Amino acid sequence: MWASALIIVLGIWLAASPDIMEYGGHARISNQLVGVWMATFGAIAISECMRAVRWVNLLLGVWLVVAPFFLSYQDERACGSIAVGLAAISLALVRGTVSERFGGGWMSLWRPGVDGH
Amino acid sequence: MTTITERRPPGWTYNPSSWAERGWLIGVALVGFLISGYLGLYQWGVIDSAWEPWFGSGSERVLHSPLSRVLPVPDAILGAMAYAIDAVAGAIGGATRWKTMPWVVILFGLAVGPLGLVSVLLVTAQPLLLDAWCTLCLVSAVISITMIGPAMDEVLASLQFLKRAKAHRRPVWDALWKGEGGTVFSGS
């Protein structure tokens, strides 16, 4: 699914950017951590039955938008964080095509009754 | 022989236990086993150097870090064992194993899912604790992550099967080990 694939690219960029653009501090730690996990959840969300995992990336995107204020870093690092965060939020909202059916999916496990669909 | 429709879990448009769904996962797990085993042999000192095209001394620093030796066995050896479990648990059982052998499917899911996320944790530790990246460790993590989504659909089908068994007043424990075999309840 293209939105999840783009989130993987964003995550890899985020994790690599402290080394490429040579910056340290809290921004470096935050971006490396969030980047690796964003790419991971993006990859998992490509599978149709795991599409809901994209909501985790929405939360990571929200964190990226507010992180410059909490961790107090400025300049292009803050702009980059907010830009990647907004992009991740937009992409996480895209459900994409789900052509298969999964007997009611994961939610069916918590629903009462014999059949979840 | 059952028909293709009967092999599908109820309410599903495909059969997550078919060989088309599982076969490539076994192959990918075997590649992961080879890579992780190679790194483990380096950690054990059987091989003198580990292949590292991009990050200079990165692999060396990561693979000989204190973190990699927290357990008695080097972490890449444990990774290789996890991939071996992935491959074996991916291979056991027929094309309807989501209802005939739920315990294998759930073992497979536990090996692929949580263990895959542990490998991602180790990857995040590379830059944060050691300020280094290790190419083959990253390749191994990518393999682990690639397997998670495609393996989970089968786990979902088995969990739905167990839920139906419970709704039919069959002990979940019994259904987990014996599947649909030997009982009136068919699970489908």
Interface residues (C-beta under 8 A of the other chain):
Chain A: A15 P18 D19 I29 Q32 L33 V36 W37 T40 A43 I44 A45 I46 S47 E48 C49 M50 S99 E100 R101 F102 G103 G104 G105 W106 S108 L109 G113 V114 D115 G116 H117
Chain B: P9 P10 G11 W12 T13 Y14 L117 V120 V123 T124 P127 L128 I145 T146 I148 G149 P150 M152 D153 L156 A157 L159 Q160 K163 R164 A167 H168
